[in-house]
Amino acid sequence: HQVTHPKFKDVVGQIVYDLENGSPIVETFAQWPVVFDGVYLNMLSAGELSGNLDQFLDKLTEMLEKQEKIRAGIKSALFYPITLVTVSVGITLFMLTNVVPVFVGMYDNLGVELPGPTQAIVNASDWLLKEGGLMKLVGYSILFFTVYGQAKKRIPAFKRFMDMISMKFPLFGEIILKGTVARMGLLMSNLIGAGVGIVDVLRIGKTVSSNLVLQDAVDRISRGVVTGKELSSLFQAEKAFPLEVSQFIEVGENTGNIEEMLESLSRYYEEEFDSVVEGLST
C-alpha cells in the first residue's frame, strides 16, 4: 500500500499474490528481470538457502543505498559545470543577438575601422541575425547530438573510444573511475559473501558501469580466472583499474578474506569519490 508508482505497485501486488499462493521467493522475483536484476536474485537465493534471509536483505538494502549515493554524487558533480556551460552559451547568444546590434549603429556613425576582435564579434552577430545563423546553429546542434547519440548506441568501437576519452578528462575521469570501483567493490564483496562463484561475481560486477573500456577489462579478467590465474594479478594487468584494486585483492587472497578486503576497497574509493566530488563542488 505504500508504493505510489503505478507500474511498480502492480509488480508488488503480483509478487504478494504469488508468495501467498506458495511460489518460491526467488522464482517469484525472477519473473520481473527488468525490476529485480541478478544482484537481487543472487542475494535472495543466498539468504533463502542459508536461512538468514533477513540478514541478506539488510546487506542488499545497504548496498543499494550506497550505490544510489554514488550515483547522486556523480549527478551532483556534473550539474554545476553543465549548468555553467548552458547559461554561458545562452548569455553569449543573447548578447550577440540583442546587445551587439545596438553598438553596431554607434560604430558605423564613427566612420573608423574597428579592431580585429570587435569586428569578429560584429561579424558573428551579423551572421546570426542576417544570414539565418541562429537557426543554422540550432539545426547543426540537433544534428550533431542526434548523430553522436546514434553512433554511441550503434557503433561499439565509437562508444569504446568515447568511453576511453571520458576516463582521461581531468576530475570527471576520476569521478567515473572512483565511483565505478566503489560500486563494483561493494557489489563483489556482497556476492562473494553470498556464496556466488567468482565468474558470476565478475559477470554481474561489470554491469555497474556502461563504460565499455571497463567492461572489456572485466571480461578479460573473467577469462583469466577460468584458466586458474590469480584474481589480483589479472586486475594488476588491466591498466583501466587503479593499482590499489589489485593490492587490496592480493591482501584478501593472502589472508583468505577477500570479501572483507573488497568491502574495504569499496569504502576507500567511496571516501576518495566523496573527496573529489566535494572538491569539484567547492
N, C-alpha and C positions, 0 to 999 in steps of 0.2 A: 504493500500500500504506500510505502514511502517513495517509490520510484515515480518520477514525473515524466521521463522521456517515453512517449507513446510506444515506440517500437520495442525499446528495451523492457518496458512494462509487460508487453506481450510475451517476450522471451522468458522473463522471470516467472510469469504466470504458467507458461507451459512447463518450465522446469519443476515448479512446485507440484503441478498436476502429475508429471511423470514420476517424481520421487514418492508421492503419496500412493502411487499405484505399484510401487515396488521396483522401479527401474534402478540399476546401479548408478551411483553418483557420477562416476567418470563417463560412462556411456551417455548419461543424460546431458552432461555439459558438452560432450564431444559432438552432439548434434548441431551445435552452434559455433562452428570454427571461426566465423567472422567476428564473433564477440569474445570467445574464450580460446586463446591460442595455445600452442604447445606447452608454454610455461605453465599456464593454469592447469592443464590436464596432467602434466607430469607431477606437479606439486600435490594435486588432489589424489592422484594414484598412489604416490608415496605415503601420503597421510592415511589413506584408506587401508593400505597393506600393513602399515606399521601399527595401526590402531591409535595413532596420535594426530587425527585429522585437525583438531583444534590448534595444535602447535604449528602445523604446516600452513594452515590458513593465516595464522599470525605472521609467519615468515613471508607469505605471499603478499599480505597487506603491507607489511613494512617495505618490501622490495618495490612494490608498485608506487608507494608514496615517494620513495627516494627517486625512482625513475621519473616520476612526474615533476618532482622538484628540479631535477636536472633539465628536463625539457623546458620548464618555465624559465629557468635561468638562461638558457640559450635564447629563448624568445625575448627575454628582458634585455639581454646584451645586444641583440640585433635591432631592437626597437629604436633606440636613440639614433644611431648612425643612419638608418633608413629614413627616419622622420626628418633628420637634419638635411639629408640629400634632397628629399622630396620638397621640403619647404624652400630650400635654396634654389632649386630649379623653378619652382613656382614664382618666387620673388624675381628671379632673373627674367623670366618671360614677361612678367607684369611690367618691369622696368623698361624692357625693350619695346613693348607694345603701347605703353601709356605715358611713360615719363620722357624717354629719349626723343620722341617726335616733337614734344614741346620745345626742347632745346635746339632741334634742327632748324626751326624757323629763326631763332635768335642767331645761330651761327651763320645762316645764309645772309642775314642783314649785315653782318660784319664784313663780308666780302674778303675774307682771308682764308688761306689754306689751313685745314685742320691738321693737328698732329696725327701721326700714324695710328696710335691706339684709339684715339677719339673717333677717327674716320672709320676704323674697323667696327666700333660699336654702332655707329650710324648706319653702316652698310648692313650689319646684322639686323637692325631694326627695320630697314627698308625691305630686306628680303622676307622678313616675317609678315610685314603688313601689305606690301605691294606686289609680291610675287607668289602669294599663297603659301609662304614658307611655314606658317603655323600649322596649316592643315597637312602639309607635306611632312612636317616634323612628327605630328601625331600619327600619321599613316605609317611612316617609317618605323616609329617606335612600336606600334602594334604589330607590324610585320616582323620586326626583329624578335620581339618576345615570343611571338607565335612560332616562328621557325626554330628559335632556341629551345622552347619547351618541347616541341615535337622531336627535335634532334636528340635531346636528352632522353626522351621517352622511347624512341625507336632505334637509336644507334648506340649500342653499348660502348663502342670504342670512344665515341664523343663524350658520353657521360663519364666514362672512366677517366678521360683526360681532364674534364672539368672538375671531377672529384679530386684528382691529384693537385690541380691548381688551387682549389679551395683550401686544401690542407697546408698550403705554403703561404697563405695570406697571413700577415702579421696579426697577432691577437686572435683573429677569427679562426685561424687554423688550430691554434692552441685550444680554443673553446670546443671545437668539433672533436678533436682528438681526446682531450681530457674527459669531456662528457661521455664520449663513447666508451673509453676504457673503464670509467667508473661504473657505468651501467652494465657493461659486459662482465666485469669482475664480480659484481653483486649477483648477477643472474647465474653465472657459472658456479659460484660458491653455493648458492641455494640448490641448484640442480644436482651438484655432486653430493651435497648433504642429503638430498632426497633419494640417492642411490641410482641416479641416471648415469648411463655409460658415457665415457668421455667423448666418444664420437658424436653421440646425440647431443651432449652438452655443447660442443663446438657448433654443431649444425643449428641449434636453437640460438646459441650465443651470437652468431653473426647477424641475426635478424634485428639486433638492437640498433643497427645503423644501415642506412640505404647507400652508404659510400661504397662504391664498387672496389676501390683500392683496398679497403679494409676487409671487405667480404672475400676478395680473391686471396688475401693473405691467410684468412681463417680456413679457406678451402684447402690451401696448400698444407697448412698445419694439420688439418684433418687427415689428409692422405698420408702425411708423415707418421702420424700416430698409429695408423693401421700397420705400418711396417715395423713398429716396435721402437721408434725413436723417442727420446725423452721430450716431454712437452716443453720444458724450459729451453732446450736447445733449438727447438723448432720456432718458438717465439723470438728467440735471440737472432735467428737467421732472417727474420722478417723486419726490414728496416721501417716498415709502416708503423710498427709499435715501438714505444719508448723502451729503452734498455731496462728500466725498473720493472717492467712487466715480467720479463724472463727471470730477473733476480728474485722477485717475490715468489714466483712459481718454483724456482730451484730450491729455495729455502723450504717451501712446503713439501717438495719431493724428498728432500734430505731428512726432514723431521717426521714425515708420514702424516702431515696435517695440511694438505693442500687446500682444503675447504677454508680453514681459518686464515691462511695466507692470502687467498683470493678475496676474502672479506676485508682483510687489512689493506690489500691493494685498492679495493673499491673505496674504502674510507680515505685513503691517502689521496687518490685522484679526485674524490669529491671535494676535499678541502682545497686542493690545487685549483679545481674548477671554480669553486666559490671565490677564491682569491683573484683569479683572472677576471671573472665577471664583475666583482666589486671594483677592481681597479679600472676596468673599462667604463663602468657606470660613473665612477667618480670623475 
